[in-house]
Amino acid sequence: MKMMLLDRAIDEGPGGALARPRAGKQCLRGCPVKRTCPIPAEQRGLGALDSQEAADAEAARFVVVDALRQEQRDALKAMHEETGYAPKVGDGREMRWRDRPSGKGREFGVWEPEVVDEQARRDAEVVEAMRLQAEINERERMPA
């Protein structure tokens, strides 16, 4: 497979699609021109960490960002639990609880909005109100 790609790259020449630099894991291990790469280090994706020093700096940054992420997630979760409002993330999705697909528990995260059948919701409210009223009526009929 690699030989076929090499043949194709040679046939296409320097202006071909295979000759264009592309970021990825190969930046870390297989790049023959790592020191003169035209792709900036911060855009190399999985191959951006090319030294122990770069890995140490990224690990330190990760710890801070991860702590901030957890703090923000906890604040959003608390707000959602207190108010029922599902904060919008700007692309149509929202942060909220949802039942796990396995049916075992629930999870908080970024999901597509729930489709709410307004008529079904109103019907459920009426049924619940009728149930509560029946309980009240039953208690009133019981002798003290």
C-alpha positions as CSV (number, residue, x, y, z in Angstrom):
1,M,0.0,0.0,0.0
2,K,2.8,2.4,0.9
3,M,4.6,1.7,-2.3
4,M,1.4,2.4,-4.3
5,L,1.1,5.8,-2.5
6,L,4.7,6.5,-3.2
7,D,4.3,5.7,-6.9
8,R,1.2,7.9,-7.0
9,A,3.1,10.8,-5.3
10,I,6.0,10.5,-7.7
11,D,3.6,10.5,-10.7
12,E,1.6,13.6,-9.4
13,G,4.8,15.5,-8.7
14,P,5.4,18.3,-6.1
15,G,2.0,19.9,-6.8
16,G,0.0,16.7,-6.3
17,A,-2.4,16.0,-3.5
18,L,-0.1,13.6,-1.8
19,A,2.8,16.1,-1.7
20,R,0.8,18.6,0.4
21,P,1.8,18.5,4.1
22,R,-1.0,17.0,6.3
23,A,-1.0,17.0,10.1
24,G,-1.5,13.8,12.0
25,K,0.2,11.0,13.9
26,Q,2.9,10.8,11.2
27,C,4.2,14.2,12.4
28,L,5.4,12.4,15.5
29,R,7.0,9.3,14.1
30,G,7.3,9.2,10.3
31,C,7.9,12.7,9.1
32,P,11.2,12.9,7.2
33,V,11.2,16.8,7.4
34,K,10.1,17.4,11.0
35,R,12.6,20.2,11.6
36,T,11.6,22.1,8.4
37,C,7.9,21.3,8.4
38,P,5.7,24.1,7.0
39,I,2.8,23.1,9.4
40,P,3.0,25.2,12.6
41,A,3.5,22.9,15.6
42,E,0.2,23.9,17.2
43,Q,-1.6,22.7,14.1
44,R,0.0,19.3,13.8
45,G,-2.8,17.5,15.7
46,L,-1.7,14.3,17.3
47,G,1.9,14.9,16.1
48,A,2.2,18.3,17.8
49,L,4.1,16.9,20.8
50,D,7.5,16.1,19.4
51,S,9.6,16.3,22.6
52,Q,9.4,15.6,26.3
53,E,9.4,19.3,27.1
54,A,6.5,19.9,24.8
55,A,4.6,16.9,26.4
56,D,5.4,18.3,29.9
57,A,4.0,21.8,29.0
58,E,0.9,20.2,27.4
59,A,0.3,18.0,30.5
60,A,0.5,21.1,32.8
61,R,-1.9,23.0,30.6
62,F,-4.2,19.9,30.4
63,V,-4.5,19.8,34.2
64,V,-5.6,23.4,34.4
65,V,-8.0,23.2,31.5
66,D,-9.5,19.9,32.8
67,A,-10.1,21.5,36.3
68,L,-11.8,24.5,34.6
69,R,-13.9,22.2,32.5
70,Q,-15.1,20.3,35.6
71,E,-15.9,23.5,37.4
72,Q,-17.9,24.8,34.5
73,R,-19.7,21.5,34.1
74,D,-20.6,21.4,37.8
75,A,-22.0,25.0,37.6
76,L,-24.0,24.2,34.5
77,K,-25.4,21.0,36.0
78,A,-26.4,22.8,39.3
79,M,-28.1,25.5,37.3
80,H,-30.0,22.9,35.2
81,E,-31.0,21.0,38.3
82,E,-32.2,24.1,40.1
83,T,-34.2,25.7,37.3
84,G,-34.8,23.0,34.7
85,Y,-33.3,25.3,32.0
86,A,-31.0,23.4,29.6
87,P,-28.2,25.9,28.6
88,K,-27.8,26.2,24.8
89,V,-24.3,25.7,23.4
90,G,-24.9,27.7,20.2
91,D,-25.1,25.0,17.6
92,G,-28.6,23.8,18.4
93,R,-27.5,21.4,21.1
94,E,-28.1,21.9,24.8
95,M,-26.6,20.7,28.1
96,R,-29.0,18.6,30.1
97,W,-29.6,15.3,31.7
98,R,-30.8,12.4,29.6
99,D,-31.6,8.8,30.2
100,R,-28.8,6.5,29.1
101,P,-29.5,4.4,26.0
102,S,-29.0,1.3,28.0
103,G,-31.8,2.3,30.3
104,K,-29.6,2.2,33.3
105,G,-29.5,5.7,34.9
106,R,-28.9,9.0,33.3
107,E,-26.0,11.2,32.2
108,F,-25.3,14.9,32.0
109,G,-23.8,16.2,28.8
110,V,-24.3,18.0,25.5
111,W,-27.3,16.6,23.5
112,E,-29.7,17.4,20.8
113,P,-32.8,19.1,22.3
114,E,-35.6,16.8,23.4
115,V,-38.6,16.8,21.2
116,V,-41.5,17.6,23.5
117,D,-45.0,16.7,22.4
118,E,-46.9,19.6,24.0
119,Q,-50.3,17.8,23.8
120,A,-48.9,14.7,25.5
121,R,-47.3,16.9,28.2
122,R,-50.6,18.7,28.8
123,D,-52.5,15.4,28.9
124,A,-50.0,14.1,31.5
125,E,-50.5,17.2,33.6
126,V,-54.3,16.7,33.5
127,V,-54.0,13.1,34.4
128,E,-51.7,14.0,37.4
129,A,-54.1,16.7,38.5
130,M,-57.0,14.2,38.4
131,R,-55.0,11.7,40.4
132,L,-54.2,14.2,43.1
133,Q,-57.8,15.4,43.3
134,A,-59.0,11.8,43.6
135,E,-56.5,11.3,46.6
136,I,-57.9,14.5,48.2
137,N,-61.5,13.4,47.7
138,E,-60.7,9.9,49.1
139,R,-59.1,11.5,52.3
140,E,-62.1,13.8,52.8
141,R,-64.5,10.8,52.6
142,M,-62.6,8.8,55.2
143,P,-64.0,9.2,58.8
144,A,-61.6,10.8,61.2
